[in-house]
Amino acid sequence: MPREHKVLLLLLLLVCAWTVCIASLAPGAEERRAHGECADLNNTTWLGYRQQRFNLQVQYLLLTRSNVDCAQRFDRESLGERPSYFNASRPTKVIVHGYRAMGSKPSWVKELARALLRAQDANVLVVDWVYGASFAYNLVVENYKEVAVQISVLINQLQKHGCRLETFHFIGVSLGAHVAGFVGTLFEGKIGRITDFGISIPVGHVDFYLNGGKDQAGCARSRFPSMYGYVICDHMRALHVYLSALNGSCPLRGVPCPNYEDFLTGQCVDCDVFKGTCPTIGLSENSGITISPIPKEQKLFLLTTSSAPFCARHILLELEVSPLDKSAEVEVTLRTENLGTEQRLRLQTSTTVHRTVLAHPVALCEIHSIALRNTGARFYRQGDVHFKSVCLSEFPALRREDPLCVNNVHVRRGAPWRHDFVQVCGFY
């Protein structure tokens, strides 16, 4: 064989070997071929719904750190198949979506699954019941218990393959929270953990209420078409805050309090019922509670900012005023460089001490200034307000920290007052 042909053949062999090598190194290539196509959640149309409305068609998708970008369809038969990504020795997260008004698949599911897998090596099972969760809400409500029963059958099968009930963590959104709760009832409260988004009544040992569980900051109201967007924004805020917690954006701590009104007026500023450790949103065992037994039916309140990552510090503002002849209204502004927090307060004549809680993006030691403005109407509100003291403090406190106070402040209508703080955050 001529020398040139030998060289050419050698080059071809090298190229082929290099191609095979690259293909074998491609992440997940062999696994994807072994398990077939990547599974996805269903969509349905009104016509499809009408044809299939008596068939729930519940399916399960499995995601793990080995196939985080390529879901595997999962059922009872999958447990006997090899290879399988499911590992009974790992904890199992079960995500249950809620009502789908237009039959579309929930867009947030994969983001939540990825966040869970970044935070913990686990099996993530996604319950897809789009066919039973779409369009006619009254019929969807009738379906959720049947979906829970079907899930319980799968859980029983998983127990036979070595899974323990205490290793299951259900995460239900909207009507999916009711599904998760009913699964918990079917197993007599033995499921390890249930996280519910969208239920406004107490369901667990501790229940977190973001901004009181009511209107969420940054969700604009409207009577027109964007009203639907407002409802979605408001309803899904807890889920997006949970995602921020999983991503480690900031610690989101709840403060125990009988009701939201007491929380907002600074009547609840510690976590003594938990021996000083405030519960946190996220995957920490028992929400970070270290005492045993865990106090039952505790309502936990926290404030958030209006946009991602929703991190906020609870700043308690305490105003002591001289007696007023008329009620007054003041606007308070906290500022840290380009970050500002504004809130209006009504000062009544019946008391001289006023307390309110503000959500500020950064810690007390990073607040650069405070401003007060008398915003009361000319004839109906006090024109000149004398503040004996204006104090700021942060709670829940991780260490003892003196409040920031300014004394003897006069605020007249049309003459805003401002004070700059000079402080440095300590390390602890």
N, C-alpha and C positions, 0 to 999 in steps of 0.2 A: 504493500500500500504506500502510495507516495507520501512523503513527509508532510506536505500541506494538508492532506486528508486526515492524517493522524492528529495533527494539531487541531483541526476543525472539529473532529469527533470528540477530542478531549474537552474542548470548550463547550460543546453541546452537553456532554455529561455533567460538567461542572454547573452549567446553568440549570439543568434539570434537578440536580441534587440541591442546589440553592433554593429553587422554587419549592421543593418538597419540604425543606427545612423551614422556610418562612411560613408555609401553610400550617405546619405542625406547631409552630410557635404562636400562631394567631390566637388571641385570648378567646377561649370558649368554643373554638372551631369544632373540635372533636365532640364536645358535649352537645353542641347544637345539632350536629348530624345524628348523634345517638338518640336524642329525644325528639327529633322532628322540629316542626315549626314552633316559633314562640307563640304562646297562647295570649289572648287578650280578653278584656271584658266585652260583654255584648252591648250592642245598640238595638233599639227596636223602633218601629214606626207605628203610627196609629193603626194601620191595616194589619201589620204583624201582630200587634197587641190584641186586636179583636179576634184574630185567628187562633192565638195561643193563650188567651187570658186565663184559661182553666189549667194551664200547664206552667208551673212556676219556673221550670228549667233552671234550677239552682246549679251553678257550677263553682268550682274552687280553683284558684290559681295559686301556685306555690312559688315563692321567691326566697332565695337564700343568698349568702355572700358569694356562692359559686355560680349563681345565675341571676344576679341582681338586675340585669338588663334583658333577660329573656325568660319570661314566666313559663312555668311548666303546668299543664293541666293536671289536676290532682283529684283523686277520688279513692274509694275504699280499695279498688283493685290496684291502685298505684303502690300500695304498701307491700304487695308481694312481688312487684317488679324490680328488676335490677338492670341498670343502675337507677337510683333515685336520689334526688337531692335532699329528701326529708331525712332528718336525723332525730330519732326519738330522745336522744340524750340532751338535746338542746331545748331551751324554752320555745314555746310556740305563741306567736302573736296572731290574732284573728281579727281582720279588719272587716267591718260590716257597714256598707254604705246605706243611705236612706232613700227617701222619696225622690224619684226622677220625673219631674213634671212633663218633660218632652221626650222621654225614652232614651236620652243620651247616656253614655257611660260617664261615670264621675271622673273628672280630670285630675283630682287631687290624690287619688289612691296610690299611684306609683310613686309620687313624691313622698307620701307618708311612709310607704314601704322602704324606700331608699334611706330615709332618715332613721327609721327603726334599725335597719341593718348597719348603718354607720355607727349607731350607738351600742349595738349589741349583736353578738353572733347568735342568730335565732332562725327558726322557721317562720316565715310570714305567709299565712294563708289568707287570701282575699276571697270573701264570699260575694259572688256575683249573682244577684237576684233581680237584675234590671227588668226582666220580663214581668216579674210580680210586683215591682216597685214603681211602675210607670203609669202615667195618665190618671185614671180615676182614683182619686185619693181615698174615697170611702171603701173601695175594694182593696186597695193597698193595705189599709189598716187591718182588713180582715185576713190578709195574707201573712202578716209578720210572725204570728205564732206558728204557722205551718213551717215557715222558713227556719225558725228556732228549733222545731222538732227535727227537721232534716239535719241541721248542724249537730244536734245532740247525738244522732245516730252515728255520724262520722266521728265524733269525740269518743263514743263508746268503742268504736273500732280502733282508734288510735291508742286507747288505754290497753287494749289487748296486745298491742305491739310495743308496749313499754312506756308510753307517755303517762304522766301523772297529772291529775286535775290541777294541782297547785302550780304547775308550770305553764298553764294557759293564761294568756292575757288577752281579753276581748276589748276591742276598741270600736265603739259604735257611734255613728254620726247620724243625727236627726232621728228618723224612724229606725235606723239601724241600732240606735242606742236602746230602743225598746226590744229589738230582737236580742241583743246581747244580754239585756236584763232578764229576759224570759229564759234564755239558756241558763243563766245563773240560777233561776228559780227551779228549773228542771233538775239541776244537779244539787239542789238544796244548799246553795251558798258555798259550795266547795270549790268552785272555780277560783284560781289563784288571784286574779285581778280583773276588774271591769272598769274601763274608762269610758265615760259617756259624754258625748258632745251633743247638746241640743235639748236636754231634759232640764226643765227649770224647777224641778222638785228634788229634795234630798234623796239620794239613792245609795249612798255608801257610808263608810266610817267618816270620811271627810269629803266635803263637796266644795269645789272652788267656784266662786262667782266672780267672773271678770266684769269689772265696772258695774257690779250689782246684778249681773245677769240680765241687764236691760239694754237700752240703746248703747251701741258701741261707738266710741270716738272714731271719727273719720268716715262713718257710713252716712252719707247725706240723704236726708229725707226728701220725698217728692210725692205729689199726688198723680204724677204722670207716668209714662212708660218706665222711667228709671226707678220707679217704686219697687219693681221686681228686683232690680240690682241692689237696692237698699236692703231688701229682705234677705237676699243671699249673702251680702256683705255682713249684715248683722248676725245672721244665723250661723255663718261659718267662721266667725272671728275666733272662737275658742280653738278650733282646729288649727288655724294658722299660728296662734300663740303657742300651741303645743308643739308645732313644727319648729318654732324658734327655740323652744326649750330643748328639744332633742338635738338641735344643731349647736347647742352650747352658747347661744348668743348672749344670754345673761341668766342669772338665777331669778326665777319667778316665784316669789314666796307669798303664801296666803296668810292672812292674819285672822284668827278666830274672833267672831263677833256675833251677837244675837241677830242683828239685822244691819242692812246697808246704811240706814240713816245714822245709827250710832257710829258706824265705821267712818262715815264722811265727816262727822263732827268731832272726831278725835277721841271718842270714848273707849276705843280698843287699840292699843298701841304695842302690845307685847304678845308673846306666845307662852305664857306661864303654864297654861293647861297642858302644853307639850314639854314642860320642863325647859322652856326657853328656846327650843329648836323649832322654828317655823317650818311647816310642810312646804315642799316645793313641787311644782309641776314638772313632770318628766318621768323617767324610768327608774328613779331611785326606789329601792325597796320600801314599801309602806310610805311613799312620798317623802322619805327622809326622816320619818318619825322613828325615834329610837326607844321610846318608852313602851312598856307592856303592862297591862293590855292597852290597846289604842283606844282613846276616848271615842265614844260612839256619837254619830250624827252631829259632827262639828261643821258649822258653816264657816268657810274661809273666804275672805274678801281680798281683792287686790285690784289696783288700777293699772291701766296700760296706756301707752301713747297711741296716737291715731294711725301710725304706719309701722311697717316691719322695720326692725324686729320686735317692736312693741314693748321694749324694755322701759320700765319706769321706776323711779324711786318715790317712796311715799314721804312727802314733805308736809309736816304739820305746821300750819300757820296759826299762831295765837295772838289775837289783838285784844289789848285792854284799853278801853276808851273811858274818857270822862263822861258823866251822865249826859244823855242826849235829850233835847227838847222835842225833836222830831226824829223819826227813823232816818237812816242814811244809807247810801249805796256807794260802795267803793270798788274800784277795779284794781286788782293786784297783779303785778307782772314780775316773774322771776326770770332772770336772764343769765345765760352762760354763753358767751361769744355770740354765735348766730342762732342759738337755741333759746326759745322763749316759751314760757307757760303763763297763760292769762286766766284769771277767774274773777267773777263778780260776786260780791257778798252783800247781803242786806243786813244792816246793823239795826236791831230793834231797840226800842227805849226800855224794854223790860229787863235788860241785863247789860253789864259793862264788860263782860268777857265773851269773846267770840272765837270759836275754833273751827277750822276747816282743813281738809286734807287735799293736797294738790299732787298731781302726777307729773314729775319733772324727769327728763331723760337722764340726768346725771346726779351724782351724789351731792349731799349738802355742802361738802367742802369744796365743790367745784362751782357753786353758785357765785356769780360775780356781782350781781346787783339785785335790789328789790325796788320796785316803784309802786306808788299808790296814787290813784286819781279819784277825786270825788265826782261820781257820775250821776248823782241824784238830781231829779228835776228841781227847778229853781224854787217853786212855791210849796212843794210837798215834802221836800227832804231837807235835812240839816245842811246848812251851807258851810259851816266851819266845824271840822271834826278834830278833836284833840286826842291823840293816842298816847296814853301813858307809856305803853311799850308795844313794840312789834317784834315778835320772836318766831324764829324758824328752827325746827328740829327734824331729824329723820328717824323713821321707824320702819320695820323693827330694827333695833340697833344691834350691830354685831360687836360693838364695844361702847363703853361709856364716852359720850361726846357732848360737850356743852352746847346749848342752843346758841344760835346767832340772834342777838337782840339789839334793837335800837330804841332808845328811850326819848320821851318828850318830843313827839312829832305833831306838827300842825298841818293839816291838809285842807286847803280852801278850794271851793269850787272854781275851776278854771286855772288852778295853780298846782300842777302835778308835783309830787315829791319823789325823790330818788336817793338811794343810798348805795354806795359801792363798798363791797367787802374786799378786804385784802387777806387772803388765807391760802394755805398750802395743804394739800391732802397728805396725811401721814400714811406710813406703810404699816400694815398689820395683817 
